[in-house]
Amino acid sequence: MSSDPVSAAGSPLREHVARAVRRYLADLGDTVTGDLHAFFLRELEEPLFREVMAHFGGNQTRAAAALGINRATLRKRLRDLGLN
């Protein structure tokens, strides 16, 4: 199994996300409208950034490296998400 979480096909996280998406869509039924892609990205990004920042004790340099983004982008996203 790959140690790269981004390419880990069949990872437990992927399975959890798939179940959550199925459950959400089932709850919506035929009322699915709008941009689901943007909606899900917004819903995922806030807890992802919150938890990564907590994991690295608020160290933005380490968190940005773990996320694969530069620190300026991390700071902007934290500000936009109200997490700073």
PDB file of N, CA, C and O in Angstrom, chain B, residues numbered from 101:
ATOM      1  N   MET B 101       0.844  -1.200   0.000  1.00  0.00           N
ATOM      2  CA  MET B 101       0.000   0.000   0.000  1.00  0.00           C
ATOM      3  C   MET B 101       0.873   1.240   0.000  1.00  0.00           C
ATOM      4  O   MET B 101       1.876   1.290   0.712  1.00  0.00           O
ATOM      5  N   SER B 102       0.515   2.218  -0.771  1.00  0.00           N
ATOM      6  CA  SER B 102       1.271   3.457  -0.886  1.00  0.00           C
ATOM      7  C   SER B 102       1.199   4.259   0.402  1.00  0.00           C
ATOM      8  O   SER B 102       0.171   4.266   1.080  1.00  0.00           O
ATOM      9  N   SER B 103       2.300   4.940   0.740  1.00  0.00           N
ATOM     10  CA  SER B 103       2.285   5.814   1.912  1.00  0.00           C
ATOM     11  C   SER B 103       1.766   7.200   1.558  1.00  0.00           C
ATOM     12  O   SER B 103       1.617   8.049   2.437  1.00  0.00           O
ATOM     13  N   ASP B 104       1.491   7.436   0.292  1.00  0.00           N
ATOM     14  CA  ASP B 104       0.976   8.714  -0.180  1.00  0.00           C
ATOM     15  C   ASP B 104      -0.545   8.722  -0.041  1.00  0.00           C
ATOM     16  O   ASP B 104      -1.230   8.024  -0.788  1.00  0.00           O
ATOM     17  N   PRO B 105      -1.095   9.509   0.916  1.00  0.00           N
ATOM     18  CA  PRO B 105      -2.542   9.482   1.126  1.00  0.00           C
ATOM     19  C   PRO B 105      -3.329   9.984  -0.070  1.00  0.00           C
ATOM     20  O   PRO B 105      -4.505   9.653  -0.219  1.00  0.00           O
ATOM     21  N   VAL B 106      -2.694  10.781  -0.927  1.00  0.00           N
ATOM     22  CA  VAL B 106      -3.403  11.322  -2.090  1.00  0.00           C
ATOM     23  C   VAL B 106      -3.668  10.230  -3.111  1.00  0.00           C
ATOM     24  O   VAL B 106      -4.687  10.273  -3.799  1.00  0.00           O
ATOM     25  N   SER B 107      -2.777   9.249  -3.228  1.00  0.00           N
ATOM     26  CA  SER B 107      -2.949   8.223  -4.255  1.00  0.00           C
ATOM     27  C   SER B 107      -3.409   6.886  -3.685  1.00  0.00           C
ATOM     28  O   SER B 107      -3.383   5.877  -4.390  1.00  0.00           O
ATOM     29  N   ALA B 108      -3.821   6.860  -2.451  1.00  0.00           N
ATOM     30  CA  ALA B 108      -4.212   5.607  -1.802  1.00  0.00           C
ATOM     31  C   ALA B 108      -5.628   5.217  -2.206  1.00  0.00           C
ATOM     32  O   ALA B 108      -6.585   5.467  -1.473  1.00  0.00           O
ATOM     33  N   ALA B 109      -5.750   4.607  -3.369  1.00  0.00           N
ATOM     34  CA  ALA B 109      -7.066   4.155  -3.850  1.00  0.00           C
ATOM     35  C   ALA B 109      -7.646   3.169  -2.847  1.00  0.00           C
ATOM     36  O   ALA B 109      -6.943   2.294  -2.341  1.00  0.00           O
ATOM     37  N   GLY B 110      -8.912   3.317  -2.571  1.00  0.00           N
ATOM     38  CA  GLY B 110      -9.565   2.425  -1.618  1.00  0.00           C
ATOM     39  C   GLY B 110      -9.218   2.730  -0.170  1.00  0.00           C
ATOM     40  O   GLY B 110      -9.421   1.894   0.711  1.00  0.00           O
ATOM     41  N   SER B 111      -8.695   3.925   0.079  1.00  0.00           N
ATOM     42  CA  SER B 111      -8.321   4.288   1.441  1.00  0.00           C
ATOM     43  C   SER B 111      -9.563   4.392   2.323  1.00  0.00           C
ATOM     44  O   SER B 111     -10.659   4.656   1.827  1.00  0.00           O
ATOM     45  N   PRO B 112      -9.395   4.187   3.632  1.00  0.00           N
ATOM     46  CA  PRO B 112     -10.543   4.327   4.528  1.00  0.00           C
ATOM     47  C   PRO B 112     -11.202   5.711   4.432  1.00  0.00           C
ATOM     48  O   PRO B 112     -12.424   5.817   4.525  1.00  0.00           O
ATOM     49  N   LEU B 113     -10.412   6.756   4.247  1.00  0.00           N
ATOM     50  CA  LEU B 113     -10.994   8.097   4.121  1.00  0.00           C
ATOM     51  C   LEU B 113     -11.887   8.176   2.897  1.00  0.00           C
ATOM     52  O   LEU B 113     -12.993   8.713   2.960  1.00  0.00           O
ATOM     53  N   ARG B 114     -11.413   7.648   1.797  1.00  0.00           N
ATOM     54  CA  ARG B 114     -12.207   7.666   0.557  1.00  0.00           C
ATOM     55  C   ARG B 114     -13.534   6.946   0.763  1.00  0.00           C
ATOM     56  O   ARG B 114     -14.576   7.403   0.293  1.00  0.00           O
ATOM     57  N   GLU B 115     -13.490   5.826   1.461  1.00  0.00           N
ATOM     58  CA  GLU B 115     -14.702   5.059   1.729  1.00  0.00           C
ATOM     59  C   GLU B 115     -15.661   5.843   2.631  1.00  0.00           C
ATOM     60  O   GLU B 115     -16.871   5.831   2.410  1.00  0.00           O
ATOM     61  N   HIS B 116     -15.127   6.514   3.631  1.00  0.00           N
ATOM     62  CA  HIS B 116     -15.971   7.331   4.508  1.00  0.00           C
ATOM     63  C   HIS B 116     -16.615   8.484   3.737  1.00  0.00           C
ATOM     64  O   HIS B 116     -17.796   8.781   3.917  1.00  0.00           O
ATOM     65  N   VAL B 117     -15.834   9.121   2.887  1.00  0.00           N
ATOM     66  CA  VAL B 117     -16.364  10.223   2.089  1.00  0.00           C
ATOM     67  C   VAL B 117     -17.452   9.719   1.153  1.00  0.00           C
ATOM     68  O   VAL B 117     -18.504  10.345   1.026  1.00  0.00           O
ATOM     69  N   ALA B 118     -17.204   8.594   0.498  1.00  0.00           N
ATOM     70  CA  ALA B 118     -18.205   8.036  -0.422  1.00  0.00           C
ATOM     71  C   ALA B 118     -19.512   7.743   0.304  1.00  0.00           C
ATOM     72  O   ALA B 118     -20.587   8.056  -0.206  1.00  0.00           O
ATOM     73  N   ARG B 119     -19.429   7.143   1.493  1.00  0.00           N
ATOM     74  CA  ARG B 119     -20.648   6.864   2.271  1.00  0.00           C
ATOM     75  C   ARG B 119     -21.370   8.150   2.647  1.00  0.00           C
ATOM     76  O   ARG B 119     -22.596   8.228   2.566  1.00  0.00           O
ATOM     77  N   ALA B 120     -20.603   9.166   3.060  1.00  0.00           N
ATOM     78  CA  ALA B 120     -21.220  10.436   3.450  1.00  0.00           C
ATOM     79  C   ALA B 120     -21.908  11.100   2.256  1.00  0.00           C
ATOM     80  O   ALA B 120     -23.002  11.647   2.396  1.00  0.00           O
ATOM     81  N   VAL B 121     -21.275  11.054   1.095  1.00  0.00           N
ATOM     82  CA  VAL B 121     -21.873  11.648  -0.110  1.00  0.00           C
ATOM     83  C   VAL B 121     -23.143  10.894  -0.492  1.00  0.00           C
ATOM     84  O   VAL B 121     -24.163  11.512  -0.798  1.00  0.00           O
ATOM     85  N   ARG B 122     -23.086   9.558  -0.476  1.00  0.00           N
ATOM     86  CA  ARG B 122     -24.291   8.766  -0.789  1.00  0.00           C
ATOM     87  C   ARG B 122     -25.433   9.108   0.153  1.00  0.00           C
ATOM     88  O   ARG B 122     -26.569   9.296  -0.283  1.00  0.00           O
ATOM     89  N   ARG B 123     -25.131   9.187   1.444  1.00  0.00           N
ATOM     90  CA  ARG B 123     -26.156   9.492   2.446  1.00  0.00           C
ATOM     91  C   ARG B 123     -26.721  10.898   2.213  1.00  0.00           C
ATOM     92  O   ARG B 123     -27.933  11.101   2.285  1.00  0.00           O
ATOM     93  N   TYR B 124     -25.847  11.857   1.938  1.00  0.00           N
ATOM     94  CA  TYR B 124     -26.298  13.230   1.696  1.00  0.00           C
ATOM     95  C   TYR B 124     -27.207  13.301   0.472  1.00  0.00           C
ATOM     96  O   TYR B 124     -28.262  13.933   0.509  1.00  0.00           O
ATOM     97  N   LEU B 125     -26.784  12.640  -0.624  1.00  0.00           N
ATOM     98  CA  LEU B 125     -27.595  12.660  -1.841  1.00  0.00           C
ATOM     99  C   LEU B 125     -28.921  11.938  -1.644  1.00  0.00           C
ATOM    100  O   LEU B 125     -29.945  12.365  -2.176  1.00  0.00           O
ATOM    101  N   ALA B 126     -28.909  10.855  -0.889  1.00  0.00           N
ATOM    102  CA  ALA B 126     -30.157  10.144  -0.600  1.00  0.00           C
ATOM    103  C   ALA B 126     -31.108  11.030   0.188  1.00  0.00           C
ATOM    104  O   ALA B 126     -32.313  11.036  -0.064  1.00  0.00           O
ATOM    105  N   ASP B 127     -30.567  11.776   1.139  1.00  0.00           N
ATOM    106  CA  ASP B 127     -31.399  12.695   1.928  1.00  0.00           C
ATOM    107  C   ASP B 127     -31.995  13.794   1.054  1.00  0.00           C
ATOM    108  O   ASP B 127     -33.126  14.223   1.279  1.00  0.00           O
ATOM    109  N   LEU B 128     -31.234  14.252   0.052  1.00  0.00           N
ATOM    110  CA  LEU B 128     -31.738  15.291  -0.847  1.00  0.00           C
ATOM    111  C   LEU B 128     -32.790  14.761  -1.806  1.00  0.00           C
ATOM    112  O   LEU B 128     -33.710  15.483  -2.191  1.00  0.00           O
ATOM    113  N   GLY B 129     -32.654  13.501  -2.192  1.00  0.00           N
ATOM    114  CA  GLY B 129     -33.592  12.927  -3.159  1.00  0.00           C
ATOM    115  C   GLY B 129     -33.507  13.626  -4.497  1.00  0.00           C
ATOM    116  O   GLY B 129     -32.421  13.822  -5.042  1.00  0.00           O
ATOM    117  N   ASP B 130     -34.656  13.999  -5.019  1.00  0.00           N
ATOM    118  CA  ASP B 130     -34.716  14.651  -6.331  1.00  0.00           C
ATOM    119  C   ASP B 130     -34.497  16.150  -6.263  1.00  0.00           C
ATOM    120  O   ASP B 130     -34.607  16.829  -7.285  1.00  0.00           O
ATOM    121  N   THR B 131     -34.191  16.684  -5.098  1.00  0.00           N
ATOM    122  CA  THR B 131     -34.036  18.134  -4.957  1.00  0.00           C
ATOM    123  C   THR B 131     -32.599  18.598  -5.172  1.00  0.00           C
ATOM    124  O   THR B 131     -32.265  19.734  -4.835  1.00  0.00           O
ATOM    125  N   VAL B 132     -31.743  17.741  -5.726  1.00  0.00           N
ATOM    126  CA  VAL B 132     -30.342  18.106  -5.971  1.00  0.00           C
ATOM    127  C   VAL B 132     -30.293  19.232  -6.994  1.00  0.00           C
ATOM    128  O   VAL B 132     -30.721  19.063  -8.136  1.00  0.00           O
ATOM    129  N   THR B 133     -29.773  20.370  -6.584  1.00  0.00           N
ATOM    130  CA  THR B 133     -29.623  21.525  -7.471  1.00  0.00           C
ATOM    131  C   THR B 133     -28.310  22.220  -7.154  1.00  0.00           C
ATOM    132  O   THR B 133     -27.692  21.969  -6.119  1.00  0.00           O
ATOM    133  N   GLY B 134     -27.904  23.078  -8.037  1.00  0.00           N
ATOM    134  CA  GLY B 134     -26.735  23.899  -7.771  1.00  0.00           C
ATOM    135  C   GLY B 134     -25.431  23.202  -8.088  1.00  0.00           C
ATOM    136  O   GLY B 134     -25.393  22.198  -8.798  1.00  0.00           O
ATOM    137  N   ASP B 135     -24.377  23.751  -7.553  1.00  0.00           N
ATOM    138  CA  ASP B 135     -23.023  23.293  -7.835  1.00  0.00           C
ATOM    139  C   ASP B 135     -22.537  22.396  -6.707  1.00  0.00           C
ATOM    140  O   ASP B 135     -21.911  22.872  -5.760  1.00  0.00           O
ATOM    141  N   LEU B 136     -22.819  21.106  -6.802  1.00  0.00           N
ATOM    142  CA  LEU B 136     -22.414  20.166  -5.763  1.00  0.00           C
ATOM    143  C   LEU B 136     -20.900  20.134  -5.580  1.00  0.00           C
ATOM    144  O   LEU B 136     -20.408  19.993  -4.460  1.00  0.00           O
ATOM    145  N   HIS B 137     -20.170  20.263  -6.671  1.00  0.00           N
ATOM    146  CA  HIS B 137     -18.713  20.234  -6.587  1.00  0.00           C
ATOM    147  C   HIS B 137     -18.207  21.332  -5.655  1.00  0.00           C
ATOM    148  O   HIS B 137     -17.453  21.048  -4.725  1.00  0.00           O
ATOM    149  N   ALA B 138     -18.604  22.560  -5.886  1.00  0.00           N
ATOM    150  CA  ALA B 138     -18.167  23.680  -5.041  1.00  0.00           C
ATOM    151  C   ALA B 138     -18.671  23.512  -3.607  1.00  0.00           C
ATOM    152  O   ALA B 138     -17.950  23.813  -2.657  1.00  0.00           O
ATOM    153  N   PHE B 139     -19.900  23.034  -3.451  1.00  0.00           N
ATOM    154  CA  PHE B 139     -20.471  22.822  -2.132  1.00  0.00           C
ATOM    155  C   PHE B 139     -19.629  21.836  -1.330  1.00  0.00           C
ATOM    156  O   PHE B 139     -19.263  22.112  -0.188  1.00  0.00           O
ATOM    157  N   PHE B 140     -19.324  20.686  -1.927  1.00  0.00           N
ATOM    158  CA  PHE B 140     -18.559  19.676  -1.209  1.00  0.00           C
ATOM    159  C   PHE B 140     -17.146  20.147  -0.911  1.00  0.00           C
ATOM    160  O   PHE B 140     -16.614  19.853   0.160  1.00  0.00           O
ATOM    161  N   LEU B 141     -16.529  20.869  -1.830  1.00  0.00           N
ATOM    162  CA  LEU B 141     -15.186  21.383  -1.558  1.00  0.00           C
ATOM    163  C   LEU B 141     -15.199  22.348  -0.373  1.00  0.00           C
ATOM    164  O   LEU B 141     -14.308  22.300   0.475  1.00  0.00           O
ATOM    165  N   ARG B 142     -16.199  23.219  -0.310  1.00  0.00           N
ATOM    166  CA  ARG B 142     -16.309  24.147   0.829  1.00  0.00           C
ATOM    167  C   ARG B 142     -16.507  23.386   2.129  1.00  0.00           C
ATOM    168  O   ARG B 142     -15.906  23.717   3.151  1.00  0.00           O
ATOM    169  N   GLU B 143     -17.355  22.362   2.085  1.00  0.00           N
ATOM    170  CA  GLU B 143     -17.641  21.573   3.284  1.00  0.00           C
ATOM    171  C   GLU B 143     -16.415  20.799   3.766  1.00  0.00           C
ATOM    172  O   GLU B 143     -16.244  20.604   4.970  1.00  0.00           O
ATOM    173  N   LEU B 144     -15.579  20.365   2.858  1.00  0.00           N
ATOM    174  CA  LEU B 144     -14.388  19.594   3.211  1.00  0.00           C
ATOM    175  C   LEU B 144     -13.229  20.480   3.646  1.00  0.00           C
ATOM    176  O   LEU B 144     -12.495  20.139   4.573  1.00  0.00           O
ATOM    177  N   GLU B 145     -13.069  21.604   2.982  1.00  0.00           N
ATOM    178  CA  GLU B 145     -11.889  22.442   3.209  1.00  0.00           C
ATOM    179  C   GLU B 145     -11.795  22.966   4.641  1.00  0.00           C
ATOM    180  O   GLU B 145     -10.716  22.931   5.231  1.00  0.00           O
ATOM    181  N   GLU B 146     -12.870  23.437   5.198  1.00  0.00           N
ATOM    182  CA  GLU B 146     -12.813  24.023   6.549  1.00  0.00           C
ATOM    183  C   GLU B 146     -12.361  23.011   7.595  1.00  0.00           C
ATOM    184  O   GLU B 146     -11.420  23.307   8.332  1.00  0.00           O
ATOM    185  N   PRO B 147     -12.976  21.834   7.704  1.00  0.00           N
ATOM    186  CA  PRO B 147     -12.477  20.891   8.708  1.00  0.00           C
ATOM    187  C   PRO B 147     -11.076  20.368   8.389  1.00  0.00           C
ATOM    188  O   PRO B 147     -10.299  20.096   9.304  1.00  0.00           O
ATOM    189  N   LEU B 148     -10.745  20.223   7.104  1.00  0.00           N
ATOM    190  CA  LEU B 148      -9.400  19.784   6.734  1.00  0.00           C
ATOM    191  C   LEU B 148      -8.365  20.772   7.251  1.00  0.00           C
ATOM    192  O   LEU B 148      -7.403  20.373   7.907  1.00  0.00           O
ATOM    193  N   PHE B 149      -8.548  22.045   6.967  1.00  0.00           N
ATOM    194  CA  PHE B 149      -7.584  23.053   7.392  1.00  0.00           C
ATOM    195  C   PHE B 149      -7.559  23.169   8.916  1.00  0.00           C
ATOM    196  O   PHE B 149      -6.488  23.303   9.509  1.00  0.00           O
ATOM    197  N   ARG B 150      -8.722  23.119   9.545  1.00  0.00           N
ATOM    198  CA  ARG B 150      -8.788  23.208  11.011  1.00  0.00           C
ATOM    199  C   ARG B 150      -8.001  22.069  11.661  1.00  0.00           C
ATOM    200  O   ARG B 150      -7.211  22.296  12.577  1.00  0.00           O
ATOM    201  N   GLU B 151      -8.218  20.861  11.186  1.00  0.00           N
ATOM    202  CA  GLU B 151      -7.564  19.702  11.778  1.00  0.00           C
ATOM    203  C   GLU B 151      -6.072  19.647  11.472  1.00  0.00           C
ATOM    204  O   GLU B 151      -5.281  19.263  12.333  1.00  0.00           O
ATOM    205  N   VAL B 152      -5.679  20.025  10.264  1.00  0.00           N
ATOM    206  CA  VAL B 152      -4.251  20.045   9.930  1.00  0.00           C
ATOM    207  C   VAL B 152      -3.541  21.102  10.774  1.00  0.00           C
ATOM    208  O   VAL B 152      -2.444  20.859  11.277  1.00  0.00           O
ATOM    209  N   MET B 153      -4.152  22.260  10.929  1.00  0.00           N
ATOM    210  CA  MET B 153      -3.540  23.302  11.766  1.00  0.00           C
ATOM    211  C   MET B 153      -3.414  22.816  13.208  1.00  0.00           C
ATOM    212  O   MET B 153      -2.384  23.041  13.843  1.00  0.00           O
ATOM    213  N   ALA B 154      -4.426  22.167  13.724  1.00  0.00           N
ATOM    214  CA  ALA B 154      -4.367  21.646  15.095  1.00  0.00           C
ATOM    215  C   ALA B 154      -3.284  20.581  15.214  1.00  0.00           C
ATOM    216  O   ALA B 154      -2.552  20.549  16.203  1.00  0.00           O
ATOM    217  N   HIS B 155      -3.178  19.718  14.224  1.00  0.00           N
ATOM    218  CA  HIS B 155      -2.182  18.642  14.237  1.00  0.00           C
ATOM    219  C   HIS B 155      -0.766  19.208  14.319  1.00  0.00           C
ATOM    220  O   HIS B 155       0.095  18.635  14.985  1.00  0.00           O
ATOM    221  N   PHE B 156      -0.526  20.323  13.648  1.00  0.00           N
ATOM    222  CA  PHE B 156       0.802  20.934  13.640  1.00  0.00           C
ATOM    223  C   PHE B 156       0.911  22.082  14.638  1.00  0.00           C
ATOM    224  O   PHE B 156       1.804  22.923  14.529  1.00  0.00           O
ATOM    225  N   GLY B 157       0.010  22.117  15.604  1.00  0.00           N
ATOM    226  CA  GLY B 157       0.093  23.101  16.677  1.00  0.00           C
ATOM    227  C   GLY B 157       0.059  24.542  16.203  1.00  0.00           C
ATOM    228  O   GLY B 157       0.663  25.417  16.823  1.00  0.00           O
ATOM    229  N   GLY B 158      -0.642  24.791  15.111  1.00  0.00           N
ATOM    230  CA  GLY B 158      -0.761  26.147  14.580  1.00  0.00           C
ATOM    231  C   GLY B 158       0.407  26.576  13.712  1.00  0.00           C
ATOM    232  O   GLY B 158       0.424  27.710  13.233  1.00  0.00           O
ATOM    233  N   ASN B 159       1.378  25.710  13.494  1.00  0.00           N
ATOM    234  CA  ASN B 159       2.545  26.052  12.685  1.00  0.00           C
ATOM    235  C   ASN B 159       2.138  26.062  11.207  1.00  0.00           C
ATOM    236  O   ASN B 159       1.933  25.013  10.596  1.00  0.00           O
ATOM    237  N   GLN B 160       2.027  27.266  10.654  1.00  0.00           N
ATOM    238  CA  GLN B 160       1.550  27.412   9.280  1.00  0.00           C
ATOM    239  C   GLN B 160       2.528  26.866   8.256  1.00  0.00           C
ATOM    240  O   GLN B 160       2.106  26.362   7.215  1.00  0.00           O
ATOM    241  N   THR B 161       3.812  26.953   8.522  1.00  0.00           N
ATOM    242  CA  THR B 161       4.797  26.443   7.576  1.00  0.00           C
ATOM    243  C   THR B 161       4.668  24.932   7.440  1.00  0.00           C
ATOM    244  O   THR B 161       4.651  24.410   6.325  1.00  0.00           O
ATOM    245  N   ARG B 162       4.577  24.235   8.550  1.00  0.00           N
ATOM    246  CA  ARG B 162       4.449  22.775   8.515  1.00  0.00           C
ATOM    247  C   ARG B 162       3.093  22.353   7.944  1.00  0.00           C
ATOM    248  O   ARG B 162       3.011  21.393   7.178  1.00  0.00           O
ATOM    249  N   ALA B 163       2.026  23.076   8.320  1.00  0.00           N
ATOM    250  CA  ALA B 163       0.695  22.751   7.810  1.00  0.00           C
ATOM    251  C   ALA B 163       0.631  22.940   6.296  1.00  0.00           C
ATOM    252  O   ALA B 163       0.086  22.097   5.584  1.00  0.00           O
ATOM    253  N   ALA B 164       1.188  24.044   5.806  1.00  0.00           N
ATOM    254  CA  ALA B 164       1.193  24.305   4.367  1.00  0.00           C
ATOM    255  C   ALA B 164       1.966  23.216   3.630  1.00  0.00           C
ATOM    256  O   ALA B 164       1.533  22.747   2.577  1.00  0.00           O
ATOM    257  N   ALA B 165       3.110  22.814   4.183  1.00  0.00           N
ATOM    258  CA  ALA B 165       3.901  21.750   3.552  1.00  0.00           C
ATOM    259  C   ALA B 165       3.107  20.449   3.504  1.00  0.00           C
ATOM    260  O   ALA B 165       3.122  19.754   2.488  1.00  0.00           O
ATOM    261  N   ALA B 166       2.423  20.116   4.580  1.00  0.00           N
ATOM    262  CA  ALA B 166       1.629  18.884   4.616  1.00  0.00           C
ATOM    263  C   ALA B 166       0.482  18.944   3.616  1.00  0.00           C
ATOM    264  O   ALA B 166       0.139  17.930   3.007  1.00  0.00           O
ATOM    265  N   LEU B 167      -0.111  20.115   3.441  1.00  0.00           N
ATOM    266  CA  LEU B 167      -1.222  20.278   2.505  1.00  0.00           C
ATOM    267  C   LEU B 167      -0.759  20.388   1.053  1.00  0.00           C
ATOM    268  O   LEU B 167      -1.556  20.242   0.126  1.00  0.00           O
ATOM    269  N   GLY B 168       0.542  20.648   0.863  1.00  0.00           N
ATOM    270  CA  GLY B 168       1.070  20.787  -0.481  1.00  0.00           C
ATOM    271  C   GLY B 168       0.753  22.127  -1.114  1.00  0.00           C
ATOM    272  O   GLY B 168       0.643  22.240  -2.335  1.00  0.00           O
ATOM    273  N   ILE B 169       0.607  23.150  -0.268  1.00  0.00           N
ATOM    274  CA  ILE B 169       0.339  24.505  -0.753  1.00  0.00           C
ATOM    275  C   ILE B 169       1.362  25.438  -0.118  1.00  0.00           C
ATOM    276  O   ILE B 169       2.017  25.073   0.858  1.00  0.00           O
ATOM    277  N   ASN B 170       1.502  26.646  -0.672  1.00  0.00           N
ATOM    278  CA  ASN B 170       2.455  27.560  -0.048  1.00  0.00           C
ATOM    279  C   ASN B 170       1.803  28.270   1.143  1.00  0.00           C
ATOM    280  O   ASN B 170       0.579  28.317   1.263  1.00  0.00           O
ATOM    281  N   ARG B 171       2.636  28.813   2.006  1.00  0.00           N
ATOM    282  CA  ARG B 171       2.144  29.395   3.247  1.00  0.00           C
ATOM    283  C   ARG B 171       1.224  30.597   3.004  1.00  0.00           C
ATOM    284  O   ARG B 171       0.265  30.802   3.748  1.00  0.00           O
ATOM    285  N   ALA B 172       1.511  31.386   1.974  1.00  0.00           N
ATOM    286  CA  ALA B 172       0.644  32.534   1.670  1.00  0.00           C
ATOM    287  C   ALA B 172      -0.764  32.060   1.301  1.00  0.00           C
ATOM    288  O   ALA B 172      -1.753  32.663   1.716  1.00  0.00           O
ATOM    289  N   THR B 173      -0.850  30.983   0.524  1.00  0.00           N
ATOM    290  CA  THR B 173      -2.155  30.425   0.162  1.00  0.00           C
ATOM    291  C   THR B 173      -2.871  29.912   1.401  1.00  0.00           C
ATOM    292  O   THR B 173      -4.072  30.125   1.565  1.00  0.00           O
ATOM    293  N   LEU B 174      -2.131  29.236   2.270  1.00  0.00           N
ATOM    294  CA  LEU B 174      -2.733  28.748   3.517  1.00  0.00           C
ATOM    295  C   LEU B 174      -3.282  29.914   4.330  1.00  0.00           C
ATOM    296  O   LEU B 174      -4.420  29.864   4.797  1.00  0.00           O
ATOM    297  N   ARG B 175      -2.482  30.960   4.502  1.00  0.00           N
ATOM    298  CA  ARG B 175      -2.946  32.121   5.282  1.00  0.00           C
ATOM    299  C   ARG B 175      -4.212  32.718   4.676  1.00  0.00           C
ATOM    300  O   ARG B 175      -5.148  33.057   5.400  1.00  0.00           O
ATOM    301  N   LYS B 176      -4.243  32.849   3.347  1.00  0.00           N
ATOM    302  CA  LYS B 176      -5.430  33.408   2.684  1.00  0.00           C
ATOM    303  C   LYS B 176      -6.653  32.521   2.921  1.00  0.00           C
ATOM    304  O   LYS B 176      -7.727  33.019   3.259  1.00  0.00           O
ATOM    305  N   ARG B 177      -6.492  31.207   2.744  1.00  0.00           N
ATOM    306  CA  ARG B 177      -7.620  30.293   2.937  1.00  0.00           C
ATOM    307  C   ARG B 177      -8.092  30.298   4.392  1.00  0.00           C
ATOM    308  O   ARG B 177      -9.295  30.273   4.650  1.00  0.00           O
ATOM    309  N   LEU B 178      -7.152  30.331   5.347  1.00  0.00           N
ATOM    310  CA  LEU B 178      -7.529  30.401   6.764  1.00  0.00           C
ATOM    311  C   LEU B 178      -8.340  31.664   7.034  1.00  0.00           C
ATOM    312  O   LEU B 178      -9.347  31.626   7.741  1.00  0.00           O
ATOM    313  N   ARG B 179      -7.896  32.775   6.470  1.00  0.00           N
ATOM    314  CA  ARG B 179      -8.621  34.041   6.637  1.00  0.00           C
ATOM    315  C   ARG B 179     -10.005  33.951   6.009  1.00  0.00           C
ATOM    316  O   ARG B 179     -11.002  34.334   6.622  1.00  0.00           O
ATOM    317  N   ASP B 180     -10.060  33.436   4.765  1.00  0.00           N
ATOM    318  CA  ASP B 180     -11.356  33.312   4.068  1.00  0.00           C
ATOM    319  C   ASP B 180     -12.324  32.409   4.808  1.00  0.00           C
ATOM    320  O   ASP B 180     -13.534  32.636   4.794  1.00  0.00           O
ATOM    321  N   LEU B 181     -11.781  31.373   5.459  1.00  0.00           N
ATOM    322  CA  LEU B 181     -12.633  30.406   6.198  1.00  0.00           C
ATOM    323  C   LEU B 181     -12.915  30.852   7.636  1.00  0.00           C
ATOM    324  O   LEU B 181     -13.655  30.188   8.362  1.00  0.00           O
ATOM    325  N   GLY B 182     -12.324  31.976   8.042  1.00  0.00           N
ATOM    326  CA  GLY B 182     -12.526  32.464   9.411  1.00  0.00           C
ATOM    327  C   GLY B 182     -11.802  31.621  10.456  1.00  0.00           C
ATOM    328  O   GLY B 182     -12.254  31.513  11.596  1.00  0.00           O
ATOM    329  N   LEU B 183     -10.680  31.027  10.066  1.00  0.00           N
ATOM    330  CA  LEU B 183      -9.941  30.146  10.960  1.00  0.00           C
ATOM    331  C   LEU B 183      -8.655  30.773  11.503  1.00  0.00           C
ATOM    332  O   LEU B 183      -7.853  30.077  12.126  1.00  0.00           O
ATOM    333  N   ASN B 184      -8.446  32.043  11.284  1.00  0.00           N
ATOM    334  CA  ASN B 184      -7.205  32.651  11.773  1.00  0.00           C
ATOM    335  C   ASN B 184      -7.400  33.405  13.053  1.00  0.00           C
ATOM    336  O   ASN B 184      -6.447  33.972  13.588  1.00  0.00           O
TER     337      ASN B 184
END
